Amino acid sequence: MIATLRGEITVVSTDEVVVEAGGVGYRVRMSAAGISSLPASGEVFLHIFTNVREDALELFGFADIDEKRLFILLNSVSGVGPRLGLNILSGASCVELCRAIVSGDTAALIRLQGVGKKTAERLCLELKDKIDFVPVAESVPSVAAIPSDSVAADGVSALINLGYPAPAAKQVVNALRERLGEDAFAALSLEDLLRESLRSMA
């Protein structure tokens, strides 16, 4: 069972990276937020969740241990598998997600990709007493304020896919958010976000 992985980044895409360690390239699936936090190249250390299936062995990577712990808890809920768990983490930060669960905000959870009403209710019921390891600050915006397609994460991922370094992609998207304001930024389509981001980078 692989628990951690340290090695050189060789490939970065929108939802996975390849990390070379000991002459072996490991394909690791990650959330959009996790991808955007990685350096464009060089050594990286990831916490790993190993998912063993009958026909495959999948690695899911996390730069932060709390994200991995939350991912494992999400997978303990009926109807939530590794792929959906990763989608959920791509749509909200750990703090934002935990705040919605603790407060029973099912409407906010339903806005996340792949989460229906019953799944949202199960998340709140089964996890609200298990996620005290993540501080839930009142100052953090609720998940309801985040668009269901996760504009920022999708924008960063798209820029990385176009060949831009992850740190630069994250920086330009965050700068665009600050310049436009939260409401205007949330209203952007992915196409508009890319257009504005590329204009800024040019």
Secondary structure, 3 states (H helix, E strand, C coil): CCCEEEEEEEEECCCEEEEEECCEEEEEECCHHHHHCCCCCCEEEEEEEEEECCCCEEEEEECCHHHHHHHHHHHCCCCCCHHHHHHHHHHCCHHHHHHHHHHCCHHHHHCCCCCCHHHHHHHHHHHCCCCCCCCCCCCCCCHHHCCCCCHHHHHHHHHHHCCCCHHHHHHHHHHHHHHHCHHHHHCCCHHHHHHHHHHHHC
